[in-house]
């Protein structure tokens, strides 16, 4: 007999590689001539920045630079100064096999950093940071939907799935000149800067993703070298970018991730010769997974009414993208500073955020930690640095019909302020933006292979036109028909039954 198999090819995304590499930091260097002598080290931190990542055959190559930032008090005026030292790094990951249609994600994490002033101008620095990478690949999965043949009975199940129609990663650079607010004094020396980027909204068109994003830039700087006066400036840099995503359609659901890889600031003078202009060059990576919802019929059982048939089934689990959460919450924490009576907050910033998410009834509970770094002035005129790891928790109302959901949350601090609450207590106020894709799993049984032996005809009692069968409540018509090698439709017609599962015990006539 002739028969044909109809299949549906679905594209999914799977993680095919995860790995971390630890890089050591061992530095012994002298302060540049333009930096004054060290009286006291306030803070030493390393900022690893990724410049490039490329998959070549079975290797992932990551290149970047580690920037060691030293914050200290100078020996003459006890004012805040800084010094930076850059070192390139290169890491290669063995992927074990060549990877095509893949995109790479990297995260850097500082493990530890120790800094010692050997002399007033010589530094001994040791530490380590980790580069962790995750590679995702586009993967095809064939699903058997239907068998076409004269003597074939089949049972199908309707399944909702996410088809990965677009899969893209793109690097881009933003160059922007920003001007200092007229109410702020000019910049003479930048102490530290931080840039955070987030997506405001996006639009999908054929083969394109259009994003509108914002890069928040915080700059802490010295406004007067002689007096050591410091100031803070904040900028919002708008970003519009078109990303090529082959297969993208107008109504696609998108899982989008945007990361700042590195940024560079160059101080420029205005027409009056004052340092009121900053040239910002920032490099970003944006990844887009575009999904289209599909409802397909999956073949989960089949038999022949005339011939012996063998089939194999498999349990299929496919990821399904169901939502993208973007929310902002407010946090307040009290932080105690071990010093004399607090007089002034010089600067406050955050360096680390760890966040996790779990479903808790009708809400998603986000829990995390962030590291608060503060520079303060006490009543003795002493500049004090302190950092504290604080917890935060945020319940987000979200109802789901799915039992199994997965999150990959990210958080960034939109704004951070510190107010003196008492002699040694600061109140930290933060606006935190939390984003996460939400995935569930589509799980079903599917026929993956079958064979019909036309030489083995099923034995049927040709003398009997009907067979009587006493069925129990809860039995499926499909199981009964399969047992007697007949069709469900014939049994229903013969017994004038509409239901697929019997609601009560009854006598069934089986047409043979």
ZIMO-V401917 format. One line per field, one symbol per residue. ss: DSSP state (H for helix, E for strand, L for the rest). psi: psi as a letter, one per 30 degrees, with the letter a starting at -180 (. if undefined). burial: 1 if it has 24 or more other C-alpha atoms within 12 Angstrom, else 0. A space follows every 10 residues. Layout:
ss = ???
psi = ???
burial = ???
This chain:
ss = LLLEEEEEEE EEEEEEEEEE EEEEEEEEEE LLLLLLLEEE EEEEEEEEEE EEEEEELLEE EEEEEEEEEE EEEELLLLLE EEEEEEEEEE EEEELLLLLL LEEEEEEEEE EEEEEEELLL LEEEEEEEEE EEEEEEEEEE EEEEEEEELL LEEEEEEEEE EEEEEEEEEE EEEEEEEEEL LLLLLLLLEE EEEEEEEEEE EEEEELLEEE EEEEEEEEEE EEEELLLLEE EEEEEEEEEE EEEELLLLLL LLEEEEEEEE EEEEEEEELL LLLLLLEEEE EEEEEEEEEE EEEEEEEEEE EEEELLEEEE EEEEEEEEEE EEEEEEEEEE EEEEEELLLL LEEEEEEEEE EEEEEEEEEE LLEEEEEEEE EEEEEEEELL LLEEEEEEEE EEEEEEELLL LLLLEEELLE EEEEEEEEEE EELLEEEEEE EEEEEEEEEE EEEEEEEEEE EEEEEEELLL LLLLLEEEEE ELLLLEHHHH HHHLLLLHHH HHHHHLLLLL ELLLLEEEEE EL
psi = lkllkklkkk klkkjfkklk kkkljjkjll klefkllkek kekklkjkkk ekkkjjcgkk kkkakkjjkk klklfefhlk llkkkkkllk kkkjfflkkl hlkkkkkkkk elkkkkjeaf fkkjkkallk jklkkklkkk kkkkekkkle gkklklkkkk lkkjfkjkkk klkkkkklkk kffkllkekk ellkkkklke llkkljgkkk kklkjkkkkk lkfjeefgkl lkkkkjjkkk kkkkjkfkle gkkkjkkkkk ellkkkkkka fgglifkkkk jkklkkkkjk kkkkjlkkjf kklkfflkkk lklljkjkkk kfljkjlklk kkkkkkkial kkekjelklk fkkkklkkki bglkjkkakk jkkkklklfg gkkkkkkkjl llkjkkkjkk gkejkklilk kkjelklkkk eaegkkjkkk jkkkkklkka kjklkkkfkl kkjffjkkkk jffkflkkkj klkfkkeeee eeeghaleee eeeeghkfkf kkflklkkkj k.
burial = 0000000001 1111011011 1111111011 1000111111 1111111111 1111100011 1111111111 1111000111 1111100011 1110100010 1111111111 0011111001 1111111111 1111111110 1111111000 1111100011 1111111111 1101011111 0000011111 1111111110 0111101111 1011111111 1110100111 1111111110 1111101110 0111111111 1111111100 0000111111 1111111111 1111011111 1111111110 0000000111 1111111110 1111111000 1111111111 1111111110 0001011111 1111111100 0111111101 1111110000 0000111111 1111111111 0001111111 0111111111 0101111101 1100000000 0000001000 0000011111 1101111101 1100000000 0100000111 11
